[in-house]
């Protein structure tokens, strides 16, 4: 009877160790899966690849695009709003910043070069064969 008990205790311990190893492996695989999902989120969706974004005519975002394009370099939101020539409430300003940030996160039309500072992706499409920084972003 004593031998049977010891054999069962050993089998239980081995099975516990096996279960612990499998749980550790499952946790590692979940971390890897989350990393893959996060990486996928950073890439454009297939439907977005090669699609030229055209902003709605007369929209605030189109006005911002024209202002930045005319300046030829990134601008802080305060300068953008100043050049738009209309007063913005705090909510409207937050909405505009949110829209610009959303476009820049998805790498569409705008890019965020510093806090509350936005440029255009087209400024980044400069020939860098001489390894120089684009003029729009040179310090």
Number of C-alpha atoms within 10 A of each C-alpha: 5 7 8 9 10 11 11 12 12 12 12 12 12 12 12 12 12 12 12 12 12 12 12 12 12 12 12 11 12 12 12 12 12 11 12 11 11 11 10 11 11 11 12 13 10 8 7 12 9 8 9 9 10 9 13 10 9 8 10 15 18 15 18 23 20 13 20 22 16 9 13 15 17 22 22 16 18 12 12 19 19 11 13 14 8 8 10 13 9 9 9 11 15 12 12 18 16 13 15 24 19 15 17 19 13 16 16 19 20 25 23 21 15 11 9 14 18 24 28 25 15 12 19 15 9 13 10 10 6 6 7 10 13 15 12 15 13 8 6
